[in-house]
Amino acid sequence: MKRFIIILVTIIISSCSGRAYLFTSFHEPADAGLRLLYSYDGYHWTELDTTFLKPAVGQQKVMRDPSMVQGPEGTFHLVWTSSWRGDKGFGYAASKDLAHWSPQQFIPVMEQEPATVNVWAPELFYDDTDKKYLIVWASTIPGRFERGMEEEKNNHRLYMTTTKDFKTFTPAQLFLDPGFSVIDATIVKRKKGDYVLVLKDNTRNELDLKVVFSNNPAGPWQHSSPAFTEKYTEGPSVVKIKDQWLIYYDAYRKKTYEAMITKDFIHFENAGNKIAVPEGHKHGTIVPVKKKVVKQLLKQVKNRK
């Protein structure tokens, strides 16, 4: 009997402390706020049928491309696109439990560049080597770079700032100029000294996803790979499941969310028949969490109704 009780307690503890995943999301027209999906296996997702944070900063006061990480102290940090055009920064808020949020802030990262057209898809990455957060986004500054076939106001490059406390930020600097218009970049750490950047080639003849490699999350990055997705794809989100990486993305012309599987970011296999993503889900990031975080969220959502 005693042994049975010990085994039962072990199972319960394991169930509560096991791994789960949250996927940040928004629904068009992006004015309602933060949505979250959850999964226990990284493949099959369920939507938490509520919004968790209504946007209140920026000219348009929308929340697009919400990117979130959980810091080493347990706090969730969230950044997002606050306007299509006109803003020279992005939104930021933090939470301990995803239900109660700090006052929203507008982080004016491109205010030193008055000609900036936009600040799109800020993406958070925690550098556990240097103990700081990197935030990477896409902006257009007309006339700054060779535009190729792009219009001057749609010729994006990637920029970066860093912070340790979300109170002070380093001056924005160029993060990547791959020689073409680029947006929607997410940093992946495979191991110390080995990083992958998944990005969208936003030129008219491409509009697909590629990867570049570096030994440092801040770069410099090697030249980009060939595309590993079809045309009209964007918003990559990456999660490691066992010994494989799942790269989710928005196939926006088809209005579907799809995924590729890879072990090396060189060879890719379509995972469309292995995943289930709710309709309406849009560009976000995947955050590994303890199962108890999801259980608490489910309880909170139930109590709201």
C-alpha positions as CSV (number, residue, x, y, z in Angstrom):
1,M,0.0,0.0,0.0
2,K,2.8,2.4,0.9
3,R,4.5,1.7,-2.3
4,F,1.3,2.3,-4.2
5,I,0.9,5.7,-2.6
6,I,4.5,6.7,-3.4
7,I,4.0,5.7,-7.1
8,L,0.7,7.6,-7.2
9,V,2.3,10.8,-5.7
10,T,5.2,10.5,-8.2
11,I,2.7,10.3,-11.1
12,I,0.8,13.3,-9.9
13,I,4.0,15.4,-9.4
14,S,5.2,14.4,-12.8
15,S,1.9,15.3,-14.4
16,C,1.9,18.8,-12.8
17,S,5.6,19.5,-13.5
18,G,5.9,18.1,-17.0
19,R,6.3,20.2,-20.1
20,A,3.6,22.0,-22.0
21,Y,3.6,24.8,-24.6
22,L,1.9,28.2,-25.1
23,F,1.6,29.8,-28.5
24,T,0.9,33.5,-28.5
25,S,-1.6,34.6,-31.1
26,F,-4.0,37.3,-32.4
27,H,-7.0,37.4,-34.6
28,E,-7.7,39.9,-37.3
29,P,-8.3,42.8,-37.2
30,A,-5.8,42.7,-34.3
31,D,-7.6,45.2,-32.0
32,A,-9.0,42.7,-29.4
33,G,-5.6,41.7,-27.9
34,L,-3.5,38.8,-26.9
35,R,-4.8,35.2,-27.5
36,L,-3.0,32.0,-26.4
37,L,-3.1,28.5,-27.6
38,Y,-1.8,25.6,-25.5
39,S,-0.4,22.1,-26.3
40,Y,1.0,19.2,-24.3
41,D,2.9,17.7,-27.3
42,G,3.8,20.7,-29.5
43,Y,1.8,19.3,-32.4
44,H,-1.9,19.6,-31.4
45,W,-3.1,23.0,-30.2
46,T,-6.2,24.2,-28.4
47,E,-7.2,27.8,-28.1
48,L,-8.0,29.4,-24.8
49,D,-11.2,31.1,-25.8
50,T,-10.5,34.6,-24.4
51,T,-8.2,37.6,-24.7
52,F,-5.5,38.3,-22.1
53,L,-4.3,41.8,-22.8
54,K,-6.1,44.5,-24.8
55,P,-3.6,46.8,-26.7
56,A,-3.5,50.4,-25.5
57,V,-0.3,51.9,-27.0
58,G,0.8,53.0,-30.4
59,Q,-1.1,55.1,-33.0
60,Q,-3.4,52.3,-34.1
61,K,-3.5,50.5,-30.7
62,V,-3.5,47.0,-32.3
63,M,-1.6,43.9,-31.2
64,R,0.0,42.1,-34.1
65,D,2.9,39.5,-34.0
66,P,2.9,39.1,-30.2
67,S,6.3,37.6,-29.1
68,M,6.8,36.3,-25.6
69,V,9.5,34.7,-23.5
70,Q,9.6,33.6,-19.9
71,G,12.6,35.0,-18.1
72,P,14.8,33.0,-15.7
73,E,13.0,34.6,-12.8
74,G,9.6,33.3,-14.1
75,T,8.2,36.6,-15.5
76,F,6.6,36.5,-18.9
77,H,7.8,39.4,-21.2
78,L,5.6,40.3,-24.2
79,V,6.3,42.7,-27.2
80,W,4.1,43.3,-30.2
81,T,3.6,45.4,-33.3
82,S,1.4,48.3,-32.3
83,S,0.7,49.9,-35.7
84,W,1.0,49.0,-39.4
85,R,2.7,52.4,-40.2
86,G,3.8,55.5,-38.3
87,D,5.0,54.0,-35.0
88,K,8.8,54.2,-34.3
89,G,8.6,51.5,-31.6
90,F,6.5,48.6,-30.3
91,G,4.4,47.7,-27.3
92,Y,5.7,45.9,-24.1
93,A,4.1,44.5,-21.0
94,A,5.1,41.8,-18.4
95,S,3.2,39.3,-16.3
96,K,3.8,36.7,-13.6
97,D,0.7,34.7,-14.3
98,L,-0.5,35.8,-17.8
99,A,-3.7,37.1,-16.2
100,H,-2.4,40.3,-14.5
101,W,-0.2,42.5,-16.6
102,S,2.1,45.5,-15.9
103,P,1.1,48.9,-17.4
104,Q,1.7,48.8,-21.1
105,Q,4.7,50.7,-22.4
106,F,5.6,52.0,-25.9
107,I,9.3,51.4,-26.5
108,P,10.5,54.0,-29.1
109,V,13.5,52.1,-30.5
110,M,13.6,53.9,-33.9
111,E,13.0,57.5,-32.7
112,Q,16.5,58.4,-33.7
113,E,15.5,57.6,-37.3
114,P,12.7,60.1,-38.2
115,A,12.2,58.7,-41.7
116,T,11.3,55.2,-40.3
117,V,8.2,53.9,-42.0
118,N,7.3,51.1,-39.6
119,V,8.4,48.8,-36.8
120,W,7.2,45.2,-37.5
121,A,7.2,41.9,-35.6
122,P,9.5,42.6,-32.7
123,E,10.8,39.2,-31.6
124,L,12.2,38.4,-28.1
125,F,15.2,36.1,-27.4
126,Y,16.8,35.5,-24.1
127,D,20.5,35.1,-24.3
128,D,21.3,32.9,-21.3
129,T,25.1,33.3,-21.9
130,D,25.2,37.1,-21.6
131,K,22.0,37.2,-19.4
132,K,20.2,39.7,-21.5
133,Y,17.2,40.0,-23.9
134,L,17.6,40.6,-27.6
135,I,14.7,42.2,-29.5
136,V,14.8,42.0,-33.3
137,W,12.4,43.7,-35.6
138,A,12.0,44.8,-39.2
139,S,11.9,48.5,-40.3
140,T,12.0,50.4,-43.5
141,I,14.1,53.6,-43.9
142,P,13.6,54.9,-47.4
143,G,16.8,55.4,-49.4
144,R,19.0,53.6,-46.8
145,F,19.5,50.3,-48.7
146,E,19.6,49.1,-52.3
147,R,15.9,48.3,-53.0
148,G,16.0,46.0,-55.9
149,M,12.4,45.4,-57.0
150,E,11.0,46.7,-53.8
151,E,9.3,50.1,-53.3
152,E,11.3,52.4,-51.0
153,K,8.6,52.1,-48.3
154,N,8.6,48.3,-48.4
155,N,12.4,47.7,-48.3
156,H,12.9,46.2,-44.9
157,R,16.0,45.4,-42.9
158,L,16.4,43.9,-39.4
159,Y,17.3,45.9,-36.4
160,M,18.1,45.0,-32.8
161,T,18.2,46.4,-29.3
162,T,19.1,44.6,-26.0
163,T,18.0,45.0,-22.4
164,K,18.5,43.3,-19.1
165,D,15.5,44.9,-17.2
166,F,13.1,46.3,-19.9
167,K,13.8,49.7,-18.4
168,T,16.9,50.7,-20.3
169,F,17.6,49.6,-23.8
170,T,20.8,49.8,-26.0
171,P,20.6,52.1,-29.0
172,A,19.0,50.4,-32.0
173,Q,21.5,49.0,-34.5
174,L,21.4,47.2,-37.8
175,F,21.0,43.4,-37.0
176,L,21.0,42.0,-40.6
177,D,21.2,43.3,-44.1
178,P,21.1,40.1,-46.3
179,G,20.9,42.1,-49.5
180,F,17.2,41.8,-49.8
181,S,14.0,43.0,-48.0
182,V,13.6,40.9,-44.9
183,I,11.0,40.6,-42.1
184,D,9.7,38.1,-39.4
185,A,13.0,36.8,-37.9
186,T,13.2,34.5,-35.0
187,I,16.4,33.3,-33.2
188,V,16.9,29.7,-32.3
189,K,19.7,28.4,-30.0
190,R,20.7,24.8,-30.8
191,K,23.6,24.8,-28.3
192,K,26.2,27.3,-27.0
193,G,27.9,28.9,-29.9
194,D,25.4,27.6,-32.5
195,Y,22.4,29.7,-33.5
196,V,19.9,29.7,-36.4
197,L,17.9,32.7,-37.6
198,V,14.7,31.8,-39.4
199,L,13.4,34.7,-41.5
200,K,11.1,35.7,-44.3
201,D,12.6,36.9,-47.6
202,N,10.0,39.6,-48.4
203,T,11.0,40.4,-51.9
204,R,8.2,40.1,-54.5
205,N,9.8,37.1,-56.3
206,E,10.3,35.1,-53.0
207,L,7.9,35.8,-50.1
208,D,9.2,32.6,-48.4
209,L,11.2,31.4,-45.4
210,K,15.0,30.9,-45.3
211,V,17.6,30.3,-42.6
212,V,21.0,31.8,-41.7
213,F,23.6,30.6,-39.1
214,S,25.9,32.2,-36.6
215,N,28.0,31.4,-33.5
216,N,26.5,34.4,-31.7
217,P,22.8,35.4,-31.3
218,A,23.7,39.0,-32.2
219,G,25.4,37.9,-35.4
220,P,27.1,38.3,-37.8
221,W,25.1,35.8,-39.8
222,Q,26.1,33.7,-42.8
223,H,24.5,34.1,-46.2
224,S,20.9,32.8,-46.4
225,S,19.9,29.4,-47.5
226,P,17.5,28.5,-50.3
227,A,13.8,28.8,-49.4
228,F,12.4,25.8,-47.5
229,T,8.8,26.8,-47.8
230,E,6.6,27.7,-50.7
231,K,5.7,31.3,-51.7
232,Y,3.4,33.4,-49.6
233,T,4.6,32.1,-46.2
234,E,5.6,34.2,-43.2
235,G,5.7,34.4,-39.4
236,P,8.0,31.5,-38.4
237,S,7.7,30.1,-34.9
238,V,10.1,27.4,-33.8
239,V,10.0,24.7,-31.0
240,K,12.1,21.7,-30.2
241,I,10.3,18.4,-29.7
242,K,12.7,15.6,-28.6
243,D,15.5,15.6,-31.3
244,Q,13.6,17.5,-33.9
245,W,12.6,21.2,-34.6
246,L,9.1,22.1,-35.6
247,I,8.9,25.4,-37.7
248,Y,5.4,26.7,-37.7
249,Y,4.4,29.4,-40.2
250,D,1.5,31.2,-41.7
251,A,0.6,30.2,-45.3
252,Y,-1.4,33.4,-45.6
253,R,-2.7,33.1,-49.2
254,K,-4.1,29.7,-48.3
255,K,-5.3,30.9,-44.9
256,T,-3.7,27.9,-43.2
257,Y,-1.1,27.4,-40.5
258,E,1.5,24.9,-41.5
259,A,4.8,23.4,-40.3
260,M,8.1,21.9,-41.3
261,I,10.2,19.4,-39.3
262,T,14.0,19.5,-39.4
263,K,16.9,18.0,-37.4
264,D,19.6,20.2,-39.0
265,F,17.9,23.2,-40.6
266,I,19.2,22.0,-43.9
267,H,16.8,19.2,-44.7
268,F,13.1,19.8,-44.1
269,E,10.0,17.6,-44.1
270,N,6.5,18.8,-44.4
271,A,4.6,18.2,-41.1
272,G,1.2,19.4,-42.3
273,N,-0.5,16.0,-41.6
274,K,1.0,15.9,-38.1
275,I,-0.2,19.2,-36.6
276,A,-3.5,20.7,-35.6
277,V,-3.8,24.5,-35.3
278,P,-7.1,26.4,-34.6
279,E,-8.5,28.4,-37.5
280,G,-7.8,32.1,-37.2
281,H,-4.5,31.8,-35.4
282,K,-2.0,34.4,-36.5
283,H,1.8,35.0,-36.1
284,G,3.1,34.5,-32.6
285,T,5.8,32.6,-30.7
286,I,5.9,29.3,-28.8
287,V,6.9,29.3,-25.2
288,P,7.8,26.1,-23.3
289,V,6.2,26.1,-19.8
290,K,5.4,23.8,-17.0
291,K,2.0,22.0,-17.2
292,K,0.8,23.8,-14.1
293,V,1.0,27.1,-16.0
294,V,-1.6,25.8,-18.5
295,K,-3.7,24.3,-15.8
296,Q,-3.8,27.6,-14.0
297,L,-4.8,29.4,-17.2
298,L,-7.6,26.9,-17.9
299,K,-8.9,27.6,-14.4
300,Q,-8.7,31.4,-14.9
301,V,-10.6,31.2,-18.2
302,K,-13.3,29.0,-16.6
303,N,-13.7,31.5,-13.8
304,R,-14.2,34.4,-16.2
305,K,-17.2,32.7,-17.8
